[in-house]
Amino acid sequence: MVGMTRNWIIRQLTLGEFDSHRHVWRKAIGMAGKITVLAYGINLAAHSLMYQFDLLPYTLEAGLIAATVLTPVIAFSVSLAVYLVLGFAIYDLGVSHAKLEYLSSTDALSGLANRRAFLDRFDQCNDDRSLLVIDIDRFKQVNDKYGHAAGDQVIINIAHMLESVFAERGFCARIGGEEFAVLSCGMPFSEFAVLAELARSRMAGMRTQYDNDTISVTVSGGIAWAPREQQFGEAFSRADKALYAAKSGGRNRIVLSYGSDQQPRPGQTNSSVA
């Protein structure tokens, strides 16, 4: 009985997590109300017990009046202040933790996921996966001719284009300087390949304005189909080899690879194999 009561009190008084300042205020007021009721009950019980043993230095009626007037005001004010301080501290810690998580998994320039987050997402997928790796063609020439700030803007535009094409159907990441990757979990291989080709085509037609210059780039890419049991290293290696084949074959193209001993599932294509 004592253990159950203790657990109930702990559940009632636990602050938990907060998603806004308003949530902190709501929770703090609720907690202050519970503590006030609890404090008032303890005060009444203490007065009754002291009265039974004739330990009260004043009449029971005077004590109950004082408890009724003072206890709610003092208990509510003090507990509200304490819980607000703790609540806002917990909220700030939660916000800081969320920001840290975001920064640790996000590429600062492009806003896409970084390599670490991409690898984690690959490992979390329990279905067949399609993996695209793309690289901006002759990107060093862009930096040399227009400057690194212009190159950064090209990277940002490429990232936006990837996200606009794949939307919610692919997990996009920047995994290197001018190298990007897209992962899809469970999408038919043929559909993924079509989206990859669409992204390549739109990037080839994209124009980046920087100062008075108009910059155009193309990308090369490699796609690997990875069954659910395949590890990231093997899948990425095949996609990277397909990317190299695209570069060697003249750039501005997508080359597909799923391995000579593997076949895509129904709805997937085996054309343009590397």
C-alpha angles and dihedrals in degrees: 000000000000091000092050091049092049092050091048092052091048091051091049095049100040112115100206122181131325132212099189144008089256089057089053092052092047093050094044093052091048092048092046089053092052092047091048092054091046093048092047091051092049090048092052092047091049092051092049092049093048090047091054090055093041092242099130114112088205138032120290090239092055091047093051091048091051091047092049094049102038107029099063093046096046097038095046095046096046096043092045091052093047094047092046091054092047093042095052090046091053091046092051091048090051092050091048091048091049091050091049091050090049093048093047092054102035133079106235097215104044100027090229125122116280128235094271093053090046092054091048091051091050091053092048093057112097095185136068111296137211116207127195123190118186133180129195109246117242092350092161089065090057091054093044095048103036104019134252094281089060089047089053090054090051090053091050092050092048089052092051091049092051092051093047093052099043096031108165094346097075138037107230125202142169105229101173144001099299096354124107135180137200126199128195123187116211098349114137109261093234093055091048091050090051091052091048091052090047090053091049092049094049092047090053089055095043120110123202116206115209121168103313095333130099111209125196126184139175130214135215123209146185126207126202126189110216123192115222094261095054119105124234095247094059095043093047092047091055092046090049091051089050088051090052089050090052090052092047091047094061105285127251092080143097122235121197127217133174101154130265094260096049133073128198117246122253112302092033128107132228098196125126093021121185 
